[in-house]
Amino acid sequence: MQKILRNIVGLLLLQVLTGCAVTHNFGPYIGKVVDAETKAPIEGAAVYITCSTKTPNPGGITSHYADFKEVLTDQHGEFHLELRVTTFRLGHLWKPEPVVRVFKPGYGIFPHHQGTKSDILVEGTSHILPVNEYVNITLPKLKTRKERRDNYFHIRISFFPEIPFEKRKNVFRLENVERVYLGFKPTPEPQ
């Protein structure tokens, strides 16, 4: 009986320790961002991903921020974004897909605004971009202040202080452009 108990404890300990260093590659996500109406490329749109780990617990699954990366679209509206993350957390597993967003002030944010779309999505999802496939993402121009205010709350960068400022400065700057347009005070840069 004691030998069986030792083996069970050893297996449990091994399982916990193997979850200690978790490495994962996200992307590459490649594609182009265009205006939904004119089909013109949108330069300077922020394409950003937030990846997380998850841990099972008695109440369900808990998510934990792991990393963030942003890029701006070039003059042709194109982007290339990938991220390799290693984190050291006991018992953590990667959430299989990162949260991917595309934002430009004055446009609906992908994937939250109903007028946004991509020509290729992972089968069975409404917003997950496929890895290593060229994707066209269309963003609708927002015409009213109310549309922009409703859209603003999907940016969600200033709400995550755990993301280091150096990693999110482009989205932070674009978010402040939108805040000023909407009549809010700009968020001061962290010191």
C-alpha positions as CSV (number, residue, x, y, z in Angstrom):
1,M,0.0,0.0,0.0
2,Q,2.8,2.4,0.9
3,K,4.5,1.7,-2.5
4,I,1.3,2.5,-4.4
5,L,0.9,5.7,-2.4
6,R,4.5,6.8,-3.2
7,N,3.9,6.1,-6.9
8,I,0.7,8.1,-7.0
9,V,2.4,11.0,-5.1
10,G,5.4,10.8,-7.5
11,L,3.1,10.9,-10.6
12,L,1.2,13.9,-9.2
13,L,4.5,15.7,-8.5
14,L,5.8,14.9,-12.0
15,Q,2.6,16.2,-13.5
16,V,2.8,19.5,-11.6
17,L,6.5,20.0,-12.3
18,T,6.1,19.4,-16.1
19,G,3.7,22.3,-16.2
20,C,6.4,24.6,-14.8
21,A,7.9,25.9,-18.0
22,V,5.4,26.4,-20.7
23,T,6.5,27.6,-24.2
24,H,4.1,28.3,-27.1
25,N,4.3,29.8,-30.6
26,F,1.5,32.1,-31.6
27,G,1.2,32.8,-35.3
28,P,2.4,33.9,-37.7
29,Y,-0.8,35.9,-38.4
30,I,-0.4,37.6,-41.8
31,G,-2.8,39.6,-43.9
32,K,-4.2,43.0,-44.9
33,V,-6.6,45.4,-43.3
34,V,-9.0,47.3,-45.6
35,D,-11.8,49.8,-45.4
36,A,-15.1,47.9,-45.7
37,E,-16.7,50.4,-48.1
38,T,-13.8,51.6,-50.3
39,K,-11.6,48.5,-50.0
40,A,-8.6,50.9,-49.6
41,P,-5.8,49.6,-47.4
42,I,-5.8,51.1,-43.8
43,E,-2.3,52.2,-42.8
44,G,-1.4,52.5,-39.2
45,A,-4.1,50.1,-37.8
46,A,-2.9,48.2,-34.7
47,V,-3.1,44.5,-34.9
48,Y,-2.5,43.0,-31.5
49,I,-2.6,39.7,-29.6
50,T,-2.9,38.9,-26.0
51,C,-2.1,35.3,-25.0
52,S,-3.0,33.6,-21.7
53,T,-2.4,30.5,-19.7
54,K,-5.2,28.6,-17.9
55,T,-5.3,26.6,-14.7
56,P,-8.0,24.2,-13.7
57,N,-9.3,24.8,-10.2
58,P,-12.4,23.6,-8.2
59,G,-14.5,26.5,-9.5
60,G,-13.6,26.0,-13.2
61,I,-10.8,27.4,-15.3
62,T,-8.8,30.6,-14.3
63,S,-7.0,32.6,-17.1
64,H,-3.7,34.4,-16.5
65,Y,-2.1,37.0,-18.7
66,A,1.1,35.6,-20.3
67,D,2.2,38.1,-23.1
68,F,1.1,40.8,-25.6
69,K,2.4,41.9,-28.9
70,E,1.3,44.6,-31.4
71,V,2.2,45.7,-34.9
72,L,1.0,48.5,-37.1
73,T,-0.2,47.9,-40.6
74,D,2.1,49.3,-43.3
75,Q,1.2,51.7,-46.2
76,H,-0.4,48.7,-48.0
77,G,-2.5,47.8,-44.9
78,E,-0.4,44.6,-44.4
79,F,0.7,43.1,-41.2
80,H,2.8,40.1,-40.0
81,L,2.6,39.2,-36.3
82,E,4.0,36.3,-34.4
83,L,5.0,35.7,-30.8
84,R,7.0,32.9,-29.0
85,V,6.3,32.9,-25.3
86,T,7.9,31.0,-22.4
87,T,6.5,31.3,-19.0
88,F,7.2,29.5,-15.7
89,R,4.0,28.6,-13.9
90,L,3.2,25.5,-12.1
91,G,0.2,23.6,-13.4
92,H,-0.5,26.1,-16.3
93,L,-1.5,25.2,-19.8
94,W,-1.8,27.5,-22.8
95,K,-5.1,28.7,-24.0
96,P,-4.9,27.4,-27.6
97,E,-5.8,30.7,-29.3
98,P,-4.7,34.2,-28.4
99,V,-7.1,37.1,-28.4
100,V,-6.5,38.9,-31.7
101,R,-7.8,42.5,-32.2
102,V,-7.5,45.1,-35.0
103,F,-8.1,48.7,-34.1
104,K,-7.8,52.1,-35.9
105,P,-9.5,55.2,-34.5
106,G,-12.8,55.9,-36.4
107,Y,-13.2,52.2,-37.5
108,G,-15.1,49.3,-36.0
109,I,-12.7,47.1,-33.9
110,F,-12.2,43.5,-35.2
111,P,-13.7,41.1,-34.2
112,H,-16.2,42.9,-31.8
113,H,-17.9,45.3,-34.1
114,Q,-20.6,43.5,-36.2
115,G,-19.5,45.2,-39.4
116,T,-16.0,43.8,-39.2
117,K,-15.1,40.5,-41.0
118,S,-12.2,38.4,-42.2
119,D,-12.3,36.4,-45.4
120,I,-10.8,33.3,-43.6
121,L,-11.6,32.2,-40.1
122,V,-10.7,29.0,-38.2
123,E,-13.6,26.6,-38.9
124,G,-16.3,26.6,-36.2
125,T,-15.3,30.1,-34.8
126,S,-16.5,33.6,-35.4
127,H,-13.2,35.4,-34.9
128,I,-10.1,33.2,-34.6
129,L,-7.6,33.9,-37.4
130,P,-5.8,30.9,-39.0
131,V,-2.1,30.6,-38.5
132,N,0.2,31.2,-41.5
133,E,-2.7,32.0,-44.0
134,Y,-3.1,35.4,-45.6
135,V,-6.3,37.0,-44.3
136,N,-8.1,40.1,-45.5
137,I,-9.8,41.9,-42.6
138,T,-12.4,44.6,-43.4
139,L,-13.2,47.4,-40.9
140,P,-16.2,49.6,-41.3
141,K,-15.8,53.4,-41.0
142,L,-17.9,54.6,-38.0
143,K,-20.1,57.5,-38.9
144,T,-21.4,58.7,-35.5
145,R,-20.0,59.6,-32.1
146,K,-22.3,57.0,-30.6
147,E,-20.9,54.3,-32.8
148,R,-17.4,55.3,-31.8
149,R,-18.3,55.4,-28.1
150,D,-19.9,51.9,-28.2
151,N,-16.8,50.6,-30.1
152,Y,-14.3,52.2,-27.7
153,F,-14.9,49.8,-24.9
154,H,-13.7,46.8,-27.0
155,I,-10.1,48.2,-27.3
156,R,-9.3,47.0,-23.7
157,I,-5.7,48.0,-23.4
158,S,-5.8,50.6,-20.6
159,F,-7.8,48.0,-18.6
160,F,-4.7,45.7,-18.4
161,P,-2.0,47.2,-16.3
162,E,0.0,43.9,-16.3
163,I,0.9,44.5,-20.0
164,P,4.1,46.5,-20.0
165,F,3.8,49.9,-21.6
166,E,6.7,49.3,-24.0
167,K,4.7,46.4,-25.5
168,R,1.5,48.3,-26.0
169,K,2.6,51.9,-26.8
170,N,1.1,52.0,-30.3
171,V,-2.3,50.8,-29.2
172,F,-2.1,53.1,-26.1
173,R,-1.5,56.1,-28.5
174,L,-4.3,55.1,-30.8
175,E,-6.6,54.6,-27.8
176,N,-5.8,58.1,-26.6
177,V,-6.7,59.5,-30.1
178,E,-10.1,57.9,-29.7
179,R,-10.5,59.1,-26.1
180,V,-9.8,62.7,-27.1
181,Y,-12.3,62.5,-30.0
182,L,-14.9,61.2,-27.6
183,G,-14.3,64.0,-25.1
184,F,-12.5,61.9,-22.5
185,K,-9.2,63.0,-21.0
186,P,-6.2,61.1,-22.5
187,T,-4.8,58.4,-20.3
188,P,-1.3,59.6,-19.1
189,E,1.7,57.4,-20.1
190,P,2.9,55.2,-17.2
191,Q,6.1,56.4,-15.7
